[in-house]
C-alpha cells in the first residue's frame, strides 16, 4: 500500500471514532479490569506516554517496537513502544512521547508527524496511565537504541496484526511465586507482545480492519 493512501485512509478511519476499550478486550489478560475502572480505583498514578511510530518500508507500513533490558522490575525484558513517564518540564503528553522517542531510539522530533492519539491504557501493577500517540515519518532516520533503556529496536509490518493466527495465548511468569495463564499475545517476529502494548496494538488492529 502506498503510504499516502494509507495515511488518508487511516486518518479518515480514526476521525470516525476510536474502538477504545472494546478493542483492548481482545488482548486483555483474564481478570484484568478495564483501564477506566482500574484508573478510577487508583489512589495515585503517574502520567506517561508512548510513541507508535509508523514508517513506509518495502511497499507496506512498518511499526517500531523496542525490547527492554532485563532488570529487577515489573517490565523487565518486555516488548513495548518507546515511551515513559511525563517529566515536570514536558508541556503535554504528546511532548513526552516525542521526547522519549528521541531519548530511547534517537528519532528527532521533526521526523514524526502526529496522526492521532489512541485510547489511554492504565497499568495497574506499576500505576502508570499511558497515553499512546500514533506518529508517521516517511523518511525514517537511522535509529540508535539508548544503551541503558533499550536492548533492541524491532520494526515489523503493521498489517501482520490483521493476519490469522497472530493472536495466541501463553503462560507468563510474573515472579517466582505466580504465573499468569492463558495470556493473549501478539506473536511478532517470535516475540511475545502482551499486556498494555498488546492492548494498544489491538486498537491498531481494529482500526486497520475498519479501513
Buried (B, 14 or more C-beta within 10 A) or exposed (E): BEBEEBBEBBEEBBEEEBBBBEBBBBBBBEEBEBBEEBBEEBEEBBBBBBBBBBBBBEEBBBBBBBBBBEEEEBBEEBBBBBBBBBEEEBEEBBBBBBBBBBBBBBBEEEBBEEBBBBBBBBBBEBBBBBBBBBBBBEEBEEBEBBEEBBEEBBBBBBBBBEEEEBBEEEEBEEEEEEEBEEBBBBBBEEBBBBBBBBBBBBBBBBBBEBB
